[in-house]
Amino acid sequence: MTESSEFAARIRARYPEGLTGIFALGGTRTTYVLTQNHQKHDPGRIDEMQNYADYGSHLLRQLFGLFFELGGQNLVGSVLSYQQLHSERGAEYAQVTAALTRILMEGKWLDFYHQQQVDPYFVGIDTLLHLSEDSFAHQLGAECQRFNQTWAYQEGRRKIIWEVAAMPLYSIWNARQVMGEAAHAAFEAEMAAAADLQTMHDLLYRYYARAVYGTDLPVPHFYLGSNRSGDLKLRSLLPVALLCGGPFRMFYTPYPTLFTTAETMRAILEDLAFGSKGVQSTHTDYSGQLTPEVVEHEYQRVLELSANPLSTAGFFRRVQAADNG
């Protein structure tokens, strides 16, 4: 057994329901510019969008492959936001961005799904199908729908949930129609019989996750995003909208997520699954768990941080030219 396979076995034992992560795929253009264009006269210009899409896809398959190799079972990736379809960047940008979603249903991605024993689901597309049938957005939604309807899904496989132009409140509002009256009546009966809050939560999550994703999915365990600009964005809307308490961790890299290495991925999963949770207590206080020295040191640290307004996470950073003087 290799070191990676041994680690994966530990992860699977820790999460028998299947380790499930949310991967926020921000900074893809920045990744391309930094790695492929950094020596060009106008490095910010991307002449061939297909090259950009192919390169980003290659890095994304590597990242997802790392997750699966280390014991991951399910992941959610956001590939197109509904805001991008009517952004100030214009119709051309929206159409180019939407078209890139199609490569997830062909070629090397199909090979990846088969090699990794993955079932892909394109979700959130009810927003696209709501639009006019002659719009490019509706046509993209129809292509995603046909893919979902024709893919040979099998129980027990890994899952990739592709979030496409999702609007969570719309999908939740639409859940009853998706599930049908019989399933909704059964859900209402189970809710009426629920005797504790945890049971209520589990019933709600199972019903709405099934309606939104088209499959059962565990409550996600973590979110991996980027704060390369300093701010802490939430780029994946559907799974975050369905969270309702419970253990959930958020990790942010100070660079585009496609730069994530195998070592970083393993460190994240190690900390998530086996890291210390710090001082905890089942009592009303922390009696017997702290020393005066520890408390004094923490007090001074907090005072120092609170005196600096910029110690707060979430401020924007700006790209600056190197000082050659």
Backbone hydrogen bonds, N-H to C=O, Kabsch-Sander energy under -0.5 kcal/mol:
donor,donor_aa,acceptor,acceptor_aa,energy
6,E,2,T,-2.3
7,F,3,E,-2.2
8,A,4,S,-2.7
9,A,5,S,-1.9
10,R,6,E,-1.7
11,I,7,F,-2.2
12,R,8,A,-2.6
13,A,9,A,-2.0
14,R,10,R,-2.1
15,Y,11,I,-2.2
18,G,15,Y,-2.0
21,G,74,N,-2.1
22,I,222,F,-2.3
23,F,21,G,-0.5
23,F,76,V,-3.3
24,A,22,I,-0.6
24,A,224,L,-2.8
25,L,23,F,-0.6
25,L,78,S,-0.5
26,G,24,A,-0.9
31,T,27,G,-2.4
32,Y,28,T,-1.9
33,V,29,R,-2.6
34,L,30,T,-2.7
35,T,31,T,-2.1
36,Q,32,Y,-2.8
37,N,32,Y,-0.8
37,N,33,V,-1.1
40,K,37,N,-2.1
45,R,42,D,-1.9
47,D,45,R,-0.7
49,M,47,D,-0.6
52,Y,48,E,-1.7
53,A,49,M,-2.6
54,D,50,Q,-2.8
55,Y,51,N,-2.6
56,G,52,Y,-2.5
57,S,53,A,-2.3
58,H,54,D,-2.1
59,L,55,Y,-2.1
60,L,56,G,-2.3
61,R,57,S,-2.6
62,Q,58,H,-1.7
63,L,59,L,-2.3
64,F,60,L,-2.7
65,G,61,R,-2.4
66,L,62,Q,-2.0
67,F,63,L,-1.9
68,F,64,F,-2.3
69,E,65,G,-2.6
70,L,66,L,-1.8
71,G,68,F,-1.6
72,G,67,F,-2.8
73,Q,19,L,-2.4
74,N,19,L,-2.3
75,L,159,K,-2.1
76,V,21,G,-2.3
77,G,161,I,-2.8
78,S,23,F,-0.9
79,V,77,G,-0.6
79,V,163,E,-2.2
80,L,163,E,-1.2
82,Y,166,A,-0.6
84,Q,81,S,-0.8
85,L,82,Y,-1.1
86,H,83,Q,-1.4
87,S,84,Q,-0.6
90,G,87,S,-1.5
94,A,90,G,-1.8
95,Q,91,A,-2.5
96,V,92,E,-2.4
97,T,93,Y,-2.7
98,A,94,A,-2.5
99,A,95,Q,-2.2
100,L,96,V,-1.4
101,T,97,T,-0.5
101,T,98,A,-1.3
102,R,99,A,-1.4
103,I,100,L,-0.9
104,L,101,T,-1.6
105,M,102,R,-2.2
106,E,103,I,-1.2
109,W,106,E,-1.6
110,L,106,E,-0.7
111,D,107,G,-1.7
112,F,108,K,-2.2
113,Y,109,W,-2.5
114,H,110,L,-2.1
115,Q,111,D,-2.7
116,Q,112,F,-2.6
117,Q,113,Y,-0.5
117,Q,114,H,-0.7
118,V,113,Y,-2.9
119,D,158,R,-2.7
121,Y,160,I,-2.6
123,V,121,Y,-0.7
123,V,162,W,-2.9
124,G,212,V,-0.5
127,T,124,G,-1.4
129,L,125,I,-2.4
130,H,126,D,-0.9
131,L,128,L,-1.3
135,S,132,S,-1.9
139,Q,135,S,-2.0
140,L,136,F,-2.0
141,G,137,A,-2.3
142,A,138,H,-2.5
143,E,139,Q,-1.9
144,C,140,L,-2.3
145,Q,141,G,-2.4
146,R,142,A,-2.4
147,F,143,E,-2.1
148,N,144,C,-2.4
149,Q,145,Q,-2.1
150,T,146,R,-1.5
151,W,147,F,-1.9
153,Y,151,W,-1.5
157,R,154,Q,-1.3
158,R,117,Q,-2.0
159,K,73,Q,-1.6
160,I,119,D,-2.0
161,I,75,L,-2.9
162,W,121,Y,-3.5
162,W,160,I,-0.7
163,E,77,G,-3.0
163,E,161,I,-0.7
164,V,123,V,-2.8
164,V,162,W,-0.7
165,A,80,L,-4.4
165,A,163,E,-0.6
166,A,80,L,-0.5
170,Y,167,M,-1.2
171,S,167,M,-1.9
172,I,168,P,-2.7
173,W,169,L,-2.5
174,N,170,Y,-1.8
175,A,172,I,-1.3
178,V,174,N,-1.9
179,M,175,A,-2.8
180,G,176,R,-2.0
184,H,180,G,-2.1
185,A,181,E,-2.6
186,A,182,A,-2.1
187,F,183,A,-2.1
188,E,184,H,-2.5
189,A,185,A,-2.0
190,E,186,A,-2.2
191,M,187,F,-2.4
192,A,188,E,-2.2
193,A,189,A,-1.5
194,A,190,E,-0.8
194,A,191,M,-0.7
200,M,196,D,-1.8
201,H,197,L,-2.5
202,D,198,Q,-2.5
203,L,199,T,-2.4
204,L,200,M,-2.5
205,Y,201,H,-2.8
206,R,202,D,-2.4
207,Y,203,L,-2.2
208,Y,204,L,-2.4
209,A,205,Y,-2.9
210,R,206,R,-1.8
211,A,207,Y,-1.9
212,V,208,Y,-2.5
213,Y,209,A,-3.0
214,G,210,R,-1.7
215,T,209,A,-0.5
221,H,20,T,-3.1
222,F,20,T,-1.0
223,Y,249,R,-1.8
224,L,22,I,-3.1
225,G,223,Y,-0.5
225,G,251,F,-2.8
227,N,253,T,-2.9
230,G,227,N,-2.3
233,K,226,S,-0.5
233,K,231,D,-0.8
235,R,233,K,-0.6
237,L,235,R,-0.7
240,V,236,S,-0.6
241,A,237,L,-2.5
242,L,238,L,-1.3
243,L,240,V,-1.0
244,C,245,G,-0.7
249,R,221,H,-1.9
251,F,223,Y,-3.2
253,T,225,G,-2.6
257,T,26,G,-0.7
259,F,256,P,-2.3
260,T,257,T,-1.9
265,M,261,T,-2.5
266,R,262,A,-2.4
267,A,263,E,-2.2
268,I,264,T,-2.5
269,L,265,M,-2.3
270,E,266,R,-2.8
271,D,267,A,-2.3
272,L,268,I,-2.6
273,A,269,L,-2.6
274,F,270,E,-2.7
275,G,271,D,-1.3
289,Q,286,Y,-2.2
295,V,291,T,-2.3
296,E,292,P,-2.4
297,H,293,E,-2.3
298,E,294,V,-2.3
299,Y,295,V,-2.5
300,Q,296,E,-2.3
301,R,297,H,-2.0
302,V,298,E,-2.4
303,L,299,Y,-2.3
304,E,300,Q,-2.1
305,L,301,R,-2.2
306,S,302,V,-2.8
307,A,303,L,-1.2
308,N,305,L,-1.5
311,S,308,N,-2.1
312,T,309,P,-1.3
314,G,230,G,-0.8
315,F,312,T,-0.7
317,R,229,S,-4.3
324,N,322,A,-0.9
